[in-house]
Amino acid sequence: MYTLRDYDQEDFAAKLGKVREAGYDGVEFAGFADIPAEAMKATLEKSGLEAMGSHTRVEELMDHLDEVIAYNQVIGSSYIVIPYYKIESMEDVHSLVDIVKEMGPKIKAAGMDLLYHNHYHEFTNEFGDKPILEMLREATTEAELGFEIDMFWTTHADREPVGVMEHFGSRCKTVHVKDMVNKESKEMTEVGTGILDLKGIIGKAKSLGYKWVVVEQDRLKIDGYESVKISLDHVKAMLEDH
């Protein structure tokens, strides 16, 4: 839903309906447009979509964890995802670890997993000897934190996506499938129209037992609904090949 954040702001139900028309089975939320949980649940059921999960800012988790958990339980989410955390020092790493160690078990007890979604900077580390993402993995347990590895940002950091998925194993619960035109421009494009090994990524997701993979494109060059349809069509073609 982050891909379509600028579309149908006044009619969220219409947006969900168009997502279903494009062929999607579920959605990962990036905000709920001030719609109460029961109303959102009804809207999802009417549209024929499942709630895969929701991206939720750390600040909201810290201030309103019980409410976030309750909302996601009502709509049937499997995952609550931290979409971004500014990490520029070991203090920031320790801070994030403390946060997830407190919140992760509570979210797990409620029947969901807390995940961390990476960008480019977590594959680097200017203040330590290990990539930040690796430090987060080693400092937490699977019950406290899982990962939603973003395939675009993995490639942006010159890592090989399938290898990263293998390395994280069961700690990685799902991936963001997005594509890159080329490594020189590092420009986003619709899934299946760029350089990423979509076949390998989808094959590995299936072999690791992922329930979901998530299509996302932060920056659009064409109509958003056309974009998400193109991306999904390519993902489904790869699924059929496996």
C-alpha positions, 0 to 999 in steps of 0.5 A: 500500500505504500506504493499507492500512498498518494492514490484515493486518499479520500476513498480507501475502500476504492483503493483496496478494491482496485488492488484486488482487481489487479490480482493481489491476495493481500496488502501490507499497510502503511497507515490506516487512513483513520479508519477504525479497525472493525471498519477496516476488517469489513472493508478488507473482507468486502474487497476479498483481501487479507491483511498481511501486516502493517508498517508502523513507526517506532514512535507509534509502537513506543507510545501506543503499542497496545493499540497497535497490537489490538488494531492489527489483531482485529484486521488479521495481520501476521506482521508488524513491521518497523519500516525505518530506524535512523542508525548512526552510532552504537548507541542507536543500535543498542537503543533499537535492540532494547526497543525490539526486546521489549516489544517483540515478545509482546507482539509474538504473544499476540500471535504476530511477529515484529519485523525490521525492514531494511534500507541501504544503510543497514548493510554498512557500518561506519562505527563497527566491524559488522553490518548493522543488519547483522548486529541486529540479528545477532543481538536478538532472538527469533521470538524478539525480531524477524526481518523483512529484507528489501531486495532493492536496497540489498542490491543497492548495497552490492549484496546478492539477494538470494544469498542474503535470504539464505543467510538470514534463514528463518529470521527472514519472514518475507521480502520486499520485491522491487526492481532496479533499472541498473546498478549505475543509476540505482533507479527503481522500476516495476518488478520484472523489468529490471536487473534483479533475479526475480526467478531466484528470489521467488524460488528461494521464497517458496523453498523457505516457506514464506507465506507472503512476498510484498511488491513495493515501489517507492518512486513511480514513473507511471500510474500507480495502479498500472505499476502494481499490476505489471509487478504482480503479473511478473511475480505470478509468472515466476510463481507458476514456473516454480 
